[in-house]
């Protein structure tokens, strides 16, 4: 076994354990912290693949900004101490149907990709150069400016919505 394979196996176990911890944790704050651990392991996966820029973006954007926003909303709403709500009767059948659709799509993609016999190219050392970062930035701010701006507006609306919901709930408690 090579050292890369050993690191990959250890990281995959950590990623799976943190994802399961996030799903099965009763406390919302602990779930968010498990999600941060999962984001960090994904960033290390990117480093193993030779993509340091994407790894740092993963840490900065997801583990940093988005998780701070999640924890802010959890603490602001007091969601870590809320009682569990009653499930609506249509939620479980819908969840099982969507899970089945996801499994069918995953099997289809895996089987269709298995037919391809193209070899995966190893990461090129020139991909980490400053020119490729400059090209990526130019593509992001020229070709993909609209999705970039829509994503920032969506995050802003989510933050404002969380503050409005928390303010209305606290006003109702008085």
N, C-alpha and C positions, 0 to 999 in steps of 0.2 A: 504494500500500500504506500502510495506517495503521501507526502505531507499535505498537499492540497486536498486530497481525498479525505484525509483524517479531519482536517479543519472543516471541510464541507459537511461531513457527517455530524460532527459535534455541533456546528451551527444549525444544521437542519433539525437536530433534536431540540436545541434551544428555541428555534422558531416555532416548532410544533407545540412545545410545552407552553411557551408564552401565549400562543394563540388559544390553546385550550384553557389556560388560566384566565385569559381575557373573557372567554365565553362563559365559563362556569363560575366566575367570581360573583359573590353576592353584593360586594361593595363596588360602587361605580368608580371611585377613585382608584382602587386596586386594578380594576379593569383597564382604566386609562394608563396606568403605569405598566401593566403587562403589554399594552399596545405600543408604548414607547420602546420597551425591550424588543418587541417584534420589529419595529422600524429600524432599530439599530442593527439587528442581525441581518436584515435585508440590505442595509448599507454595506455591511461587511461582505455580503455576497457580491455586491457590485464591485467592491475592491478586488475580490478574487477574480472577477471577470475582466479586470483591467480597465474599469471605468471610474476613476477617482472623482471626476466632476459630478457624475450622477450620484455617487455615494455621499458626497458632501451636500448636494442639493437635497437628498433624502433626509439627512440629519437636520439640515437647516430648516427646510420647509415643513416636513412632516413631524419629526420628533421635536423640533423647536416650536415653530409658530402654530401649527394646527393643534398640537397637543396642549400647548399653553391655552389656546382658545377653548378646547374641550374641558380642561380642568377649571378654567375660569367659569364656564357655563355650569359645570357640575357644582362648583362651590357656590355660585350665585343663586342657583335654583334650589340648592339644598337637596339635590337628587340622591346624595349618598344615603339619606335617611328616609326616603319616601317609601311608603308601603306599596307592595306590588298591586298593580291594577288588575281588574277583571278582564280576561280576554274575550273579545267578541266571538260569536259562534262561527263566523266566516273566516277568521284569521288562520286557524290551523289547516283547513283544507287548502286555502290559498298558499300557505307556506309549503305544504307538502307538494303541491302542484308545481310551484316555482322551483323547488329543490329538484324535482324529477326532470324538469326542463333543463336545469343547469347540468345535471348528470348526463342527460342525453347529448347535450351540446359538447360537453367535455369528451365523451367517448367518441363522438363524431370527429372532433378536431384531432384527437389522438390517433384514430384510425386513418384519417386522411393524411396526416403528417407522416405516419409510418410508411406510407407508400413512396414518399419522396426519399431519394437516395443521395441527395446532395450532402457533401461534407461541410461541416461547420468550420468556418475560417477562424483561425486564432486571432485574438485582438492584435492589431498592428500598433507598433510603438509610435507611429506618426499620429495616431488618433488622439494622443494625449498632448499634442503640441499646442502652442498658442494659436496657430492658424486654424486648427479645427474648432477651438473654442470660439474664436472670432466668427467663423462660418456658422456655428450653431447659434450664436447670438444674433447674427444678421438674419438667419432663417426664422428664429423665434420672433423677432421684432418686425420682420417684413411679411413673411408668409403666414405666420400664426399669431398675428397681433390681435385679431378679433377673439379667438378662443382664450388667449392670455388675459385680455381685458374682461371678458365675460366671467372667467374664473375669479378674478379679483373682485368683481362686483358681487358675485355669488357669495364669496366669503364675507364681504362687508355686510350684505343683507342678512346672512346667518347670524353674525355677531349682533347687529342691531335688533334682530328678532328675538334673540335670547335675552337681551337686556330688557326689551319691552315685556316679554313674558314674565321675567323675574320681577319687574317693577309692578305689573298688574297683580301678580300673586301676592307680593308683600303688601300692596295696598289693600287687598281683600282680607288679609289676616288681621288688620287693625280694627 
